[in-house]
Amino acid sequence: MTTNGIGCPLCKGRMSLGRTDVTFRRGRSVVVVESIPALVCENCGEASIDTAASKAAYEIAEREIARGAALEFCTYAA
Ligand SMILES: [Zn+2]
């Protein structure tokens, strides 16, 4: 992951490495995957997650949803 030349899509602010949370909903299941590595805008807080990290987060959420979780908080582990 690199910050080279990447500006915030919303405000063009500087993006730096940070962490963010993503919420997945499927029917009545809600899964929050926390601490996903991301580029976070230093100005407005907009987060940009790369494809690999977002796919991994989605797989974590899918697993919890398949288990029948109603509301689950998971920590992303690379
Ligand atoms: Zn921004």
PDB file of the backbone (N, CA, C, O) and the ligand in Angstrom, with CONECT records:
HET     ZN  A 101       1
ATOM      1  N   MET A   1       0.852  -1.188   0.000  1.00  0.00           N
ATOM      2  CA  MET A   1       0.000   0.000   0.000  1.00  0.00           C
ATOM      3  C   MET A   1       0.891   1.242   0.000  1.00  0.00           C
ATOM      4  O   MET A   1       1.900   1.300   0.703  1.00  0.00           O
ATOM      5  N   THR A   2       0.509   2.209  -0.782  1.00  0.00           N
ATOM      6  CA  THR A   2       1.340   3.411  -0.884  1.00  0.00           C
ATOM      7  C   THR A   2       0.479   4.661  -0.812  1.00  0.00           C
ATOM      8  O   THR A   2      -0.701   4.629  -1.163  1.00  0.00           O
ATOM      9  N   THR A   3       1.054   5.737  -0.369  1.00  0.00           N
ATOM     10  CA  THR A   3       0.326   7.007  -0.314  1.00  0.00           C
ATOM     11  C   THR A   3       0.735   7.908  -1.473  1.00  0.00           C
ATOM     12  O   THR A   3       0.275   9.045  -1.578  1.00  0.00           O
ATOM     13  N   ASN A   4       1.605   7.391  -2.345  1.00  0.00           N
ATOM     14  CA  ASN A   4       2.130   8.220  -3.429  1.00  0.00           C
ATOM     15  C   ASN A   4       1.031   8.763  -4.335  1.00  0.00           C
ATOM     16  O   ASN A   4       0.319   8.002  -4.991  1.00  0.00           O
ATOM     17  N   GLY A   5       0.904  10.061  -4.363  1.00  0.00           N
ATOM     18  CA  GLY A   5       0.007  10.701  -5.309  1.00  0.00           C
ATOM     19  C   GLY A   5      -1.466  10.466  -5.056  1.00  0.00           C
ATOM     20  O   GLY A   5      -2.293  10.796  -5.907  1.00  0.00           O
ATOM     21  N   ILE A   6      -1.818   9.907  -3.915  1.00  0.00           N
ATOM     22  CA  ILE A   6      -3.225   9.642  -3.667  1.00  0.00           C
ATOM     23  C   ILE A   6      -3.808  10.781  -2.834  1.00  0.00           C
ATOM     24  O   ILE A   6      -3.338  11.065  -1.732  1.00  0.00           O
ATOM     25  N   GLY A   7      -4.824  11.417  -3.373  1.00  0.00           N
ATOM     26  CA  GLY A   7      -5.503  12.472  -2.638  1.00  0.00           C
ATOM     27  C   GLY A   7      -6.896  11.999  -2.281  1.00  0.00           C
ATOM     28  O   GLY A   7      -7.432  11.078  -2.898  1.00  0.00           O
ATOM     29  N   CYS A   8      -7.475  12.634  -1.285  1.00  0.00           N
ATOM     30  CA  CYS A   8      -8.831  12.269  -0.879  1.00  0.00           C
ATOM     31  C   CYS A   8      -9.811  12.505  -2.026  1.00  0.00           C
ATOM     32  O   CYS A   8      -9.789  13.565  -2.652  1.00  0.00           O
ATOM     33  N   PRO A   9     -10.676  11.517  -2.307  1.00  0.00           N
ATOM     34  CA  PRO A   9     -11.655  11.677  -3.392  1.00  0.00           C
ATOM     35  C   PRO A   9     -12.701  12.756  -3.085  1.00  0.00           C
ATOM     36  O   PRO A   9     -13.346  13.278  -3.994  1.00  0.00           O
ATOM     37  N   LEU A  10     -12.860  13.077  -1.823  1.00  0.00           N
ATOM     38  CA  LEU A  10     -13.869  14.070  -1.451  1.00  0.00           C
ATOM     39  C   LEU A  10     -13.300  15.475  -1.391  1.00  0.00           C
ATOM     40  O   LEU A  10     -13.865  16.402  -1.973  1.00  0.00           O
ATOM     41  N   CYS A  11     -12.177  15.642  -0.688  1.00  0.00           N
ATOM     42  CA  CYS A  11     -11.679  16.995  -0.443  1.00  0.00           C
ATOM     43  C   CYS A  11     -10.275  17.224  -0.963  1.00  0.00           C
ATOM     44  O   CYS A  11      -9.728  18.316  -0.809  1.00  0.00           O
ATOM     45  N   LYS A  12      -9.676  16.198  -1.584  1.00  0.00           N
ATOM     46  CA  LYS A  12      -8.309  16.294  -2.113  1.00  0.00           C
ATOM     47  C   LYS A  12      -7.266  16.449  -1.006  1.00  0.00           C
ATOM     48  O   LYS A  12      -6.126  16.838  -1.260  1.00  0.00           O
ATOM     49  N   GLY A  13      -7.669  16.143   0.206  1.00  0.00           N
ATOM     50  CA  GLY A  13      -6.733  16.216   1.333  1.00  0.00           C
ATOM     51  C   GLY A  13      -5.710  15.097   1.260  1.00  0.00           C
ATOM     52  O   GLY A  13      -5.804  14.207   0.414  1.00  0.00           O
ATOM     53  N   ARG A  14      -4.737  15.151   2.151  1.00  0.00           N
ATOM     54  CA  ARG A  14      -3.684  14.156   2.161  1.00  0.00           C
ATOM     55  C   ARG A  14      -4.182  12.887   2.841  1.00  0.00           C
ATOM     56  O   ARG A  14      -4.804  12.944   3.902  1.00  0.00           O
ATOM     57  N   MET A  15      -3.899  11.723   2.213  1.00  0.00           N
ATOM     58  CA  MET A  15      -4.293  10.440   2.774  1.00  0.00           C
ATOM     59  C   MET A  15      -3.086   9.829   3.465  1.00  0.00           C
ATOM     60  O   MET A  15      -1.990   9.819   2.905  1.00  0.00           O
ATOM     61  N   SER A  16      -3.275   9.322   4.666  1.00  0.00           N
ATOM     62  CA  SER A  16      -2.178   8.625   5.329  1.00  0.00           C
ATOM     63  C   SER A  16      -2.679   7.286   5.858  1.00  0.00           C
ATOM     64  O   SER A  16      -3.883   7.074   6.007  1.00  0.00           O
ATOM     65  N   LEU A  17      -1.741   6.388   6.138  1.00  0.00           N
ATOM     66  CA  LEU A  17      -2.126   5.053   6.589  1.00  0.00           C
ATOM     67  C   LEU A  17      -2.807   5.114   7.947  1.00  0.00           C
ATOM     68  O   LEU A  17      -2.338   5.779   8.871  1.00  0.00           O
ATOM     69  N   GLY A  18      -3.905   4.417   8.043  1.00  0.00           N
ATOM     70  CA  GLY A  18      -4.635   4.391   9.298  1.00  0.00           C
ATOM     71  C   GLY A  18      -5.502   3.150   9.334  1.00  0.00           C
ATOM     72  O   GLY A  18      -5.226   2.164   8.651  1.00  0.00           O
ATOM     73  N   ARG A  19      -6.534   3.206  10.121  1.00  0.00           N
ATOM     74  CA  ARG A  19      -7.445   2.063  10.274  1.00  0.00           C
ATOM     75  C   ARG A  19      -8.867   2.577  10.217  1.00  0.00           C
ATOM     76  O   ARG A  19      -9.156   3.708  10.607  1.00  0.00           O
ATOM     77  N   THR A  20      -9.751   1.721   9.720  1.00  0.00           N
ATOM     78  CA  THR A  20     -11.148   2.114   9.683  1.00  0.00           C
ATOM     79  C   THR A  20     -12.035   0.903   9.970  1.00  0.00           C
ATOM     80  O   THR A  20     -11.562  -0.233   9.987  1.00  0.00           O
ATOM     81  N   ASP A  21     -13.298   1.152  10.191  1.00  0.00           N
ATOM     82  CA  ASP A  21     -14.268   0.085  10.431  1.00  0.00           C
ATOM     83  C   ASP A  21     -15.254   0.051   9.267  1.00  0.00           C
ATOM     84  O   ASP A  21     -15.591   1.087   8.693  1.00  0.00           O
ATOM     85  N   VAL A  22     -15.709  -1.149   8.930  1.00  0.00           N
ATOM     86  CA  VAL A  22     -16.729  -1.269   7.890  1.00  0.00           C
ATOM     87  C   VAL A  22     -17.878  -2.121   8.422  1.00  0.00           C
ATOM     88  O   VAL A  22     -17.661  -3.158   9.048  1.00  0.00           O
ATOM     89  N   THR A  23     -19.098  -1.667   8.163  1.00  0.00           N
ATOM     90  CA  THR A  23     -20.289  -2.397   8.593  1.00  0.00           C
ATOM     91  C   THR A  23     -20.914  -3.105   7.402  1.00  0.00           C
ATOM     92  O   THR A  23     -21.160  -2.496   6.360  1.00  0.00           O
ATOM     93  N   PHE A  24     -21.168  -4.395   7.567  1.00  0.00           N
ATOM     94  CA  PHE A  24     -21.826  -5.189   6.522  1.00  0.00           C
ATOM     95  C   PHE A  24     -23.212  -5.552   7.031  1.00  0.00           C
ATOM     96  O   PHE A  24     -23.370  -5.926   8.193  1.00  0.00           O
ATOM     97  N   ARG A  25     -24.207  -5.443   6.176  1.00  0.00           N
ATOM     98  CA  ARG A  25     -25.568  -5.842   6.539  1.00  0.00           C
ATOM     99  C   ARG A  25     -26.084  -6.845   5.542  1.00  0.00           C
ATOM    100  O   ARG A  25     -25.884  -6.705   4.336  1.00  0.00           O
ATOM    101  N   ARG A  26     -26.751  -7.861   6.054  1.00  0.00           N
ATOM    102  CA  ARG A  26     -27.381  -8.852   5.166  1.00  0.00           C
ATOM    103  C   ARG A  26     -28.628  -9.293   5.884  1.00  0.00           C
ATOM    104  O   ARG A  26     -28.559  -9.990   6.897  1.00  0.00           O
ATOM    105  N   GLY A  27     -29.775  -8.890   5.361  1.00  0.00           N
ATOM    106  CA  GLY A  27     -31.016  -9.212   6.051  1.00  0.00           C
ATOM    107  C   GLY A  27     -30.996  -8.610   7.448  1.00  0.00           C
ATOM    108  O   GLY A  27     -30.841  -7.398   7.601  1.00  0.00           O
ATOM    109  N   ARG A  28     -31.154  -9.453   8.474  1.00  0.00           N
ATOM    110  CA  ARG A  28     -31.157  -8.952   9.844  1.00  0.00           C
ATOM    111  C   ARG A  28     -29.807  -9.117  10.519  1.00  0.00           C
ATOM    112  O   ARG A  28     -29.680  -8.876  11.719  1.00  0.00           O
ATOM    113  N   SER A  29     -28.794  -9.528   9.757  1.00  0.00           N
ATOM    114  CA  SER A  29     -27.450  -9.670  10.309  1.00  0.00           C
ATOM    115  C   SER A  29     -26.645  -8.394  10.075  1.00  0.00           C
ATOM    116  O   SER A  29     -26.658  -7.824   8.984  1.00  0.00           O
ATOM    117  N   VAL A  30     -25.952  -7.963  11.116  1.00  0.00           N
ATOM    118  CA  VAL A  30     -25.066  -6.803  11.006  1.00  0.00           C
ATOM    119  C   VAL A  30     -23.709  -7.217  11.552  1.00  0.00           C
ATOM    120  O   VAL A  30     -23.598  -7.655  12.697  1.00  0.00           O
ATOM    121  N   VAL A  31     -22.684  -7.077  10.730  1.00  0.00           N
ATOM    122  CA  VAL A  31     -21.332  -7.425  11.156  1.00  0.00           C
ATOM    123  C   VAL A  31     -20.442  -6.197  10.967  1.00  0.00           C
ATOM    124  O   VAL A  31     -20.367  -5.630   9.877  1.00  0.00           O
ATOM    125  N   VAL A  32     -19.778  -5.803  12.039  1.00  0.00           N
ATOM    126  CA  VAL A  32     -18.841  -4.681  11.978  1.00  0.00           C
ATOM    127  C   VAL A  32     -17.432  -5.245  12.023  1.00  0.00           C
ATOM    128  O   VAL A  32     -17.053  -5.907  12.989  1.00  0.00           O
ATOM    129  N   VAL A  33     -16.660  -4.986  10.987  1.00  0.00           N
ATOM    130  CA  VAL A  33     -15.262  -5.423  10.968  1.00  0.00           C
ATOM    131  C   VAL A  33     -14.419  -4.194  11.302  1.00  0.00           C
ATOM    132  O   VAL A  33     -14.436  -3.192  10.585  1.00  0.00           O
ATOM    133  N   GLU A  34     -13.683  -4.298  12.409  1.00  0.00           N
ATOM    134  CA  GLU A  34     -12.954  -3.146  12.929  1.00  0.00           C
ATOM    135  C   GLU A  34     -11.473  -3.218  12.601  1.00  0.00           C
ATOM    136  O   GLU A  34     -10.917  -4.292  12.368  1.00  0.00           O
ATOM    137  N   SER A  35     -10.851  -2.054  12.588  1.00  0.00           N
ATOM    138  CA  SER A  35      -9.388  -1.924  12.429  1.00  0.00           C
ATOM    139  C   SER A  35      -8.877  -2.471  11.106  1.00  0.00           C
ATOM    140  O   SER A  35      -7.855  -3.155  11.058  1.00  0.00           O
ATOM    141  N   ILE A  36      -9.593  -2.165  10.041  1.00  0.00           N
ATOM    142  CA  ILE A  36      -9.131  -2.552   8.707  1.00  0.00           C
ATOM    143  C   ILE A  36      -8.092  -1.526   8.259  1.00  0.00           C
ATOM    144  O   ILE A  36      -8.340  -0.323   8.334  1.00  0.00           O
ATOM    145  N   PRO A  37      -6.918  -1.997   7.788  1.00  0.00           N
ATOM    146  CA  PRO A  37      -5.926  -1.037   7.310  1.00  0.00           C
ATOM    147  C   PRO A  37      -6.469  -0.259   6.117  1.00  0.00           C
ATOM    148  O   PRO A  37      -7.054  -0.838   5.202  1.00  0.00           O
ATOM    149  N   ALA A  38      -6.274   1.037   6.133  1.00  0.00           N
ATOM    150  CA  ALA A  38      -6.844   1.884   5.087  1.00  0.00           C
ATOM    151  C   ALA A  38      -6.035   3.160   4.971  1.00  0.00           C
ATOM    152  O   ALA A  38      -5.237   3.500   5.845  1.00  0.00           O
ATOM    153  N   LEU A  39      -6.261   3.856   3.873  1.00  0.00           N
ATOM    154  CA  LEU A  39      -5.756   5.217   3.755  1.00  0.00           C
ATOM    155  C   LEU A  39      -6.861   6.125   4.273  1.00  0.00           C
ATOM    156  O   LEU A  39      -8.001   6.061   3.812  1.00  0.00           O
ATOM    157  N   VAL A  40      -6.513   6.968   5.232  1.00  0.00           N
ATOM    158  CA  VAL A  40      -7.510   7.838   5.847  1.00  0.00           C
ATOM    159  C   VAL A  40      -7.135   9.283   5.585  1.00  0.00           C
ATOM    160  O   VAL A  40      -5.984   9.682   5.764  1.00  0.00           O
ATOM    161  N   CYS A  41      -8.113  10.061   5.161  1.00  0.00           N
ATOM    162  CA  CYS A  41      -7.884  11.475   4.870  1.00  0.00           C
ATOM    163  C   CYS A  41      -7.597  12.218   6.166  1.00  0.00           C
ATOM    164  O   CYS A  41      -8.340  12.098   7.140  1.00  0.00           O
ATOM    165  N   GLU A  42      -6.501  12.994   6.170  1.00  0.00           N
ATOM    166  CA  GLU A  42      -6.141  13.748   7.368  1.00  0.00           C
ATOM    167  C   GLU A  42      -7.062  14.938   7.557  1.00  0.00           C
ATOM    168  O   GLU A  42      -7.120  15.524   8.638  1.00  0.00           O
ATOM    169  N   ASN A  43      -7.766  15.287   6.524  1.00  0.00           N
ATOM    170  CA  ASN A  43      -8.632  16.467   6.581  1.00  0.00           C
ATOM    171  C   ASN A  43     -10.065  16.122   6.985  1.00  0.00           C
ATOM    172  O   ASN A  43     -10.598  16.700   7.932  1.00  0.00           O
ATOM    173  N   CYS A  44     -10.697  15.175   6.266  1.00  0.00           N
ATOM    174  CA  CYS A  44     -12.119  14.921   6.506  1.00  0.00           C
ATOM    175  C   CYS A  44     -12.401  13.522   7.060  1.00  0.00           C
ATOM    176  O   CYS A  44     -13.535  13.226   7.437  1.00  0.00           O
ATOM    177  N   GLY A  45     -11.383  12.662   7.112  1.00  0.00           N
ATOM    178  CA  GLY A  45     -11.584  11.346   7.711  1.00  0.00           C
ATOM    179  C   GLY A  45     -12.104  10.291   6.753  1.00  0.00           C
ATOM    180  O   GLY A  45     -12.332   9.154   7.166  1.00  0.00           O
ATOM    181  N   GLU A  46     -12.301  10.634   5.478  1.00  0.00           N
ATOM    182  CA  GLU A  46     -12.720   9.647   4.475  1.00  0.00           C
ATOM    183  C   GLU A  46     -11.681   8.528   4.400  1.00  0.00           C
ATOM    184  O   GLU A  46     -10.480   8.789   4.347  1.00  0.00           O
ATOM    185  N   ALA A  47     -12.156   7.276   4.394  1.00  0.00           N
ATOM    186  CA  ALA A  47     -11.232   6.146   4.362  1.00  0.00           C
ATOM    187  C   ALA A  47     -11.303   5.435   3.027  1.00  0.00           C
ATOM    188  O   ALA A  47     -12.384   5.259   2.465  1.00  0.00           O
ATOM    189  N   SER A  48     -10.159   5.029   2.524  1.00  0.00           N
ATOM    190  CA  SER A  48     -10.075   4.276   1.277  1.00  0.00           C
ATOM    191  C   SER A  48      -9.381   2.947   1.564  1.00  0.00           C
ATOM    192  O   SER A  48      -8.220   2.914   1.969  1.00  0.00           O
ATOM    193  N   ILE A  49     -10.110   1.853   1.347  1.00  0.00           N
ATOM    194  CA  ILE A  49      -9.586   0.522   1.659  1.00  0.00           C
ATOM    195  C   ILE A  49      -9.169  -0.141   0.365  1.00  0.00           C
ATOM    196  O   ILE A  49      -9.913  -0.095  -0.615  1.00  0.00           O
ATOM    197  N   ASP A  50      -7.992  -0.760   0.335  1.00  0.00           N
ATOM    198  CA  ASP A  50      -7.578  -1.395  -0.917  1.00  0.00           C
ATOM    199  C   ASP A  50      -8.367  -2.694  -1.145  1.00  0.00           C
ATOM    200  O   ASP A  50      -9.034  -3.209  -0.246  1.00  0.00           O
ATOM    201  N   THR A  51      -8.266  -3.201  -2.378  1.00  0.00           N
ATOM    202  CA  THR A  51      -9.097  -4.332  -2.792  1.00  0.00           C
ATOM    203  C   THR A  51      -8.880  -5.569  -1.931  1.00  0.00           C
ATOM    204  O   THR A  51      -9.836  -6.237  -1.539  1.00  0.00           O
ATOM    205  N   ALA A  52      -7.612  -5.872  -1.638  1.00  0.00           N
ATOM    206  CA  ALA A  52      -7.307  -7.083  -0.865  1.00  0.00           C
ATOM    207  C   ALA A  52      -7.884  -6.981   0.545  1.00  0.00           C
ATOM    208  O   ALA A  52      -8.462  -7.942   1.051  1.00  0.00           O
ATOM    209  N   ALA A  53      -7.728  -5.824   1.175  1.00  0.00           N
ATOM    210  CA  ALA A  53      -8.230  -5.656   2.541  1.00  0.00           C
ATOM    211  C   ALA A  53      -9.747  -5.679   2.563  1.00  0.00           C
ATOM    212  O   ALA A  53     -10.347  -6.230   3.485  1.00  0.00           O
ATOM    213  N   SER A  54     -10.371  -5.084   1.555  1.00  0.00           N
ATOM    214  CA  SER A  54     -11.834  -5.070   1.563  1.00  0.00           C
ATOM    215  C   SER A  54     -12.391  -6.463   1.289  1.00  0.00           C
ATOM    216  O   SER A  54     -13.445  -6.825   1.811  1.00  0.00           O
ATOM    217  N   LYS A  55     -11.689  -7.240   0.476  1.00  0.00           N
ATOM    218  CA  LYS A  55     -12.107  -8.613   0.212  1.00  0.00           C
ATOM    219  C   LYS A  55     -11.976  -9.454   1.482  1.00  0.00           C
ATOM    220  O   LYS A  55     -12.863 -10.245   1.800  1.00  0.00           O
ATOM    221  N   ALA A  56     -10.871  -9.281   2.203  1.00  0.00           N
ATOM    222  CA  ALA A  56     -10.660 -10.031   3.446  1.00  0.00           C
ATOM    223  C   ALA A  56     -11.715  -9.653   4.481  1.00  0.00           C
ATOM    224  O   ALA A  56     -12.231 -10.517   5.191  1.00  0.00           O
ATOM    225  N   ALA A  57     -12.035  -8.364   4.565  1.00  0.00           N
ATOM    226  CA  ALA A  57     -13.057  -7.917   5.516  1.00  0.00           C
ATOM    227  C   ALA A  57     -14.414  -8.518   5.156  1.00  0.00           C
ATOM    228  O   ALA A  57     -15.172  -8.936   6.031  1.00  0.00           O
ATOM    229  N   TYR A  58     -14.708  -8.553   3.865  1.00  0.00           N
ATOM    230  CA  TYR A  58     -15.968  -9.120   3.381  1.00  0.00           C
ATOM    231  C   TYR A  58     -16.061 -10.604   3.749  1.00  0.00           C
ATOM    232  O   TYR A  58     -17.118 -11.096   4.143  1.00  0.00           O
ATOM    233  N   GLU A  59     -14.922 -11.307   3.611  1.00  0.00           N
ATOM    234  CA  GLU A  59     -14.921 -12.742   3.946  1.00  0.00           C
ATOM    235  C   GLU A  59     -15.157 -12.976   5.432  1.00  0.00           C
ATOM    236  O   GLU A  59     -15.832 -13.931   5.818  1.00  0.00           O
ATOM    237  N   ILE A  60     -14.595 -12.096   6.270  1.00  0.00           N
ATOM    238  CA  ILE A  60     -14.842 -12.189   7.716  1.00  0.00           C
ATOM    239  C   ILE A  60     -16.335 -12.009   7.978  1.00  0.00           C
ATOM    240  O   ILE A  60     -16.940 -12.769   8.735  1.00  0.00           O
ATOM    241  N   ALA A  61     -16.918 -10.994   7.343  1.00  0.00           N
ATOM    242  CA  ALA A  61     -18.344 -10.709   7.539  1.00  0.00           C
ATOM    243  C   ALA A  61     -19.204 -11.865   7.044  1.00  0.00           C
ATOM    244  O   ALA A  61     -20.168 -12.253   7.704  1.00  0.00           O
ATOM    245  N   GLU A  62     -18.856 -12.417   5.879  1.00  0.00           N
ATOM    246  CA  GLU A  62     -19.605 -13.544   5.313  1.00  0.00           C
ATOM    247  C   GLU A  62     -19.631 -14.731   6.266  1.00  0.00           C
ATOM    248  O   GLU A  62     -20.651 -15.402   6.418  1.00  0.00           O
ATOM    249  N   ARG A  63     -18.484 -14.979   6.906  1.00  0.00           N
ATOM    250  CA  ARG A  63     -18.373 -16.105   7.824  1.00  0.00           C
ATOM    251  C   ARG A  63     -19.305 -15.904   9.022  1.00  0.00           C
ATOM    252  O   ARG A  63     -19.985 -16.833   9.458  1.00  0.00           O
ATOM    253  N   GLU A  64     -19.324 -14.687   9.539  1.00  0.00           N
ATOM    254  CA  GLU A  64     -20.182 -14.394  10.691  1.00  0.00           C
ATOM    255  C   GLU A  64     -21.660 -14.469  10.303  1.00  0.00           C
ATOM    256  O   GLU A  64     -22.485 -14.980  11.061  1.00  0.00           O
ATOM    257  N   ILE A  65     -21.984 -13.957   9.119  1.00  0.00           N
ATOM    258  CA  ILE A  65     -23.369 -13.986   8.645  1.00  0.00           C
ATOM    259  C   ILE A  65     -23.818 -15.431   8.446  1.00  0.00           C
ATOM    260  O   ILE A  65     -24.949 -15.792   8.771  1.00  0.00           O
ATOM    261  N   ALA A  66     -22.912 -16.259   7.904  1.00  0.00           N
ATOM    262  CA  ALA A  66     -23.232 -17.678   7.683  1.00  0.00           C
ATOM    263  C   ALA A  66     -23.488 -18.403   9.004  1.00  0.00           C
ATOM    264  O   ALA A  66     -24.254 -19.364   9.059  1.00  0.00           O
ATOM    265  N   ARG A  67     -22.832 -17.926  10.066  1.00  0.00           N
ATOM    266  CA  ARG A  67     -23.027 -18.480  11.404  1.00  0.00           C
ATOM    267  C   ARG A  67     -24.353 -18.045  12.012  1.00  0.00           C
ATOM    268  O   ARG A  67     -24.783 -18.571  13.039  1.00  0.00           O
ATOM    269  N   GLY A  68     -24.994 -17.075  11.363  1.00  0.00           N
ATOM    270  CA  GLY A  68     -26.266 -16.586  11.861  1.00  0.00           C
ATOM    271  C   GLY A  68     -26.130 -15.462  12.871  1.00  0.00           C
ATOM    272  O   GLY A  68     -27.018 -15.252  13.697  1.00  0.00           O
ATOM    273  N   ALA A  69     -25.013 -14.735  12.807  1.00  0.00           N
ATOM    274  CA  ALA A  69     -24.799 -13.625  13.729  1.00  0.00           C
ATOM    275  C   ALA A  69     -25.882 -12.567  13.529  1.00  0.00           C
ATOM    276  O   ALA A  69     -26.257 -12.260  12.397  1.00  0.00           O
ATOM    277  N   ALA A  70     -26.379 -12.016  14.630  1.00  0.00           N
ATOM    278  CA  ALA A  70     -27.332 -10.914  14.543  1.00  0.00           C
ATOM    279  C   ALA A  70     -26.572  -9.595  14.543  1.00  0.00           C
ATOM    280  O   ALA A  70     -26.794  -8.731  13.694  1.00  0.00           O
ATOM    281  N   LEU A  71     -25.677  -9.457  15.502  1.00  0.00           N
ATOM    282  CA  LEU A  71     -24.822  -8.269  15.579  1.00  0.00           C
ATOM    283  C   LEU A  71     -23.482  -8.731  16.102  1.00  0.00           C
ATOM    284  O   LEU A  71     -23.378  -9.217  17.228  1.00  0.00           O
ATOM    285  N   GLU A  72     -22.453  -8.578  15.283  1.00  0.00           N
ATOM    286  CA  GLU A  72     -21.145  -9.123  15.636  1.00  0.00           C
ATOM    287  C   GLU A  72     -20.084  -8.072  15.348  1.00  0.00           C
ATOM    288  O   GLU A  72     -20.107  -7.413  14.309  1.00  0.00           O
ATOM    289  N   PHE A  73     -19.144  -7.926  16.295  1.00  0.00           N
ATOM    290  CA  PHE A  73     -17.999  -7.053  16.073  1.00  0.00           C
ATOM    291  C   PHE A  73     -16.759  -7.931  15.915  1.00  0.00           C
ATOM    292  O   PHE A  73     -16.454  -8.739  16.792  1.00  0.00           O
ATOM    293  N   CYS A  74     -16.048  -7.777  14.807  1.00  0.00           N
ATOM    294  CA  CYS A  74     -14.868  -8.579  14.542  1.00  0.00           C
ATOM    295  C   CYS A  74     -13.685  -7.648  14.326  1.00  0.00           C
ATOM    296  O   CYS A  74     -13.844  -6.538  13.819  1.00  0.00           O
ATOM    297  N   THR A  75     -12.517  -8.095  14.707  1.00  0.00           N
ATOM    298  CA  THR A  75     -11.313  -7.314  14.432  1.00  0.00           C
ATOM    299  C   THR A  75     -10.616  -7.904  13.219  1.00  0.00           C
ATOM    300  O   THR A  75     -10.372  -9.108  13.145  1.00  0.00           O
ATOM    301  N   TYR A  76     -10.304  -7.043  12.282  1.00  0.00           N
ATOM    302  CA  TYR A  76      -9.604  -7.464  11.082  1.00  0.00           C
ATOM    303  C   TYR A  76      -8.215  -7.956  11.464  1.00  0.00           C
ATOM    304  O   TYR A  76      -7.501  -7.291  12.216  1.00  0.00           O
ATOM    305  N   ALA A  77      -7.832  -9.119  10.949  1.00  0.00           N
ATOM    306  CA  ALA A  77      -6.472  -9.610  11.150  1.00  0.00           C
ATOM    307  C   ALA A  77      -5.896  -9.952   9.785  1.00  0.00           C
ATOM    308  O   ALA A  77      -6.431 -10.802   9.073  1.00  0.00           O
ATOM    309  N   ALA A  78      -4.819  -9.297   9.426  1.00  0.00           N
ATOM    310  CA  ALA A  78      -4.236  -9.495   8.086  1.00  0.00           C
ATOM    311  C   ALA A  78      -3.713 -10.911   7.941  1.00  0.00           C
ATOM    312  O   ALA A  78      -3.188 -11.271   6.888  1.00  0.00           O
TER     313      ALA A  78
HETATM  314 ZN    ZN A 101     -10.866  14.328   2.682  1.00  0.00          ZN2+
END
